[in-house]
Amino acid sequence: MTKKELRKIYKVRRKALSENQIDDLSLAISNQLLKLPIWDYSFYHIFLAIEEQKEVNTDYILNILSGKDKNILISKSNFETGEMIHFLLTDNTVIKKNNYNIPEPIDGIEISNDKIEVVFIPLLAFDKLGHRVGYGKGFYDRFLTDCKPETIKIGLSFFDAEDAITDVFESDVQLDFCVTAERVCKF
């Protein structure tokens, strides 16, 4: 299926999830993450869930990272340039929702892409080759292209993989892993 078709299908599937289902699935996803060999790094980039889009609740992952004393990075999106600026999440970080309901830091200690070692990535759907479908603005593809090649890219999904996304572009950045409540997919 095409990205456009998958976006439509998976937005409907996510909309049908209850708050309890989202919470249970998000907890299961965070538990699956513990099986990955990713916990010896220092700088982890994570998204803060857009509740209105019924994204994976990353609070559980934040708790794991915090408990392991990791440097946690969150982003602020610039919709004029299509880029994201990354900030260190600290006790003093003030978070506010932007016009798209994305929780973002107001400001803080900026961290460059070359420091980031692991990235947790939001998505609507993914396929068996590690391609992902997001919201279609290209923020993550631009961001991931600017990271070091060895940066570990981990998608988080409520749903299993599609067989194939038919309209993948050369500029699309593949995942290294995608984690669902049931399994870890390695690409």
Backbone hydrogen bonds, N-H to C=O, Kabsch-Sander energy under -0.5 kcal/mol:
donor,donor_aa,acceptor,acceptor_aa,energy
6,L,2,T,-2.5
7,R,3,K,-2.9
8,K,4,K,-1.9
9,I,5,E,-2.2
10,Y,6,L,-2.9
11,K,7,R,-2.0
12,V,8,K,-1.5
13,R,9,I,-2.2
14,R,10,Y,-2.4
15,K,11,K,-2.1
16,A,12,V,-1.4
17,L,14,R,-1.6
22,I,18,S,-2.4
23,D,19,E,-2.4
24,D,20,N,-2.8
25,L,21,Q,-3.0
26,S,22,I,-2.5
27,L,23,D,-2.2
28,A,24,D,-2.2
29,I,25,L,-2.5
30,S,26,S,-2.2
31,N,27,L,-2.0
32,Q,28,A,-2.1
33,L,29,I,-2.0
34,L,30,S,-0.9
35,K,32,Q,-1.9
36,L,33,L,-1.8
38,I,36,L,-1.6
41,Y,38,I,-0.8
44,Y,42,S,-0.6
44,Y,71,N,-2.8
45,H,118,V,-3.2
46,I,73,L,-2.7
49,A,47,F,-0.5
51,E,49,A,-1.0
53,Q,50,I,-1.4
54,K,51,E,-1.6
55,E,50,I,-1.3
58,T,56,V,-0.7
60,Y,57,N,-0.6
62,L,58,T,-2.6
63,N,59,D,-2.1
64,I,60,Y,-1.8
65,L,61,I,-2.9
66,S,62,L,-2.7
67,G,63,N,-2.6
68,K,64,I,-1.6
69,D,66,S,-1.5
70,K,65,L,-2.4
71,N,42,S,-2.7
72,I,70,K,-0.6
73,L,44,Y,-3.1
74,I,87,F,-2.6
76,K,85,I,-2.4
78,N,83,E,-3.1
79,F,77,S,-0.7
82,G,78,N,-2.4
83,E,78,N,-0.8
85,I,76,K,-2.7
86,H,111,I,-0.5
87,F,74,I,-3.4
88,L,109,I,-2.6
89,L,72,I,-3.6
90,T,88,L,-0.6
93,T,90,T,-1.3
95,I,93,T,-0.5
96,K,104,E,-3.0
98,N,102,I,-2.0
101,N,98,N,-2.0
104,E,96,K,-2.3
106,I,94,V,-2.7
110,E,108,G,-0.8
111,I,86,H,-2.6
115,K,112,S,-1.7
116,I,113,N,-1.2
117,E,43,F,-2.1
118,V,43,F,-1.6
119,V,152,I,-3.0
120,F,45,H,-2.7
121,I,119,V,-0.5
121,I,154,I,-3.3
123,L,156,L,-0.5
124,L,133,V,-3.6
125,A,133,V,-1.4
127,D,131,H,-2.1
128,K,162,E,-1.4
128,K,163,D,-0.6
130,G,127,D,-1.8
133,V,125,A,-3.0
134,G,132,R,-0.5
142,R,138,G,-2.3
143,F,139,F,-2.4
144,L,140,Y,-3.3
145,T,141,D,-1.8
146,D,142,R,-1.1
146,D,143,F,-0.7
147,C,144,L,-0.8
151,T,148,K,-1.8
152,I,117,E,-2.8
154,I,119,V,-3.1
154,I,152,I,-0.6
155,G,153,K,-0.5
155,G,177,F,-2.7
156,L,121,I,-2.0
157,S,179,V,-2.5
162,E,126,F,-3.0
166,T,1,M,-2.5
166,T,164,A,-0.6
168,V,165,I,-0.5
172,D,169,F,-1.3
174,Q,172,D,-0.5
175,L,130,G,-3.0
176,D,153,K,-2.7
177,F,153,K,-2.0
178,C,185,C,-2.1
179,V,155,G,-2.8
180,T,183,R,-2.8
185,C,178,C,-3.1
185,C,183,R,-0.5
186,K,184,V,-0.5
187,F,176,D,-2.8
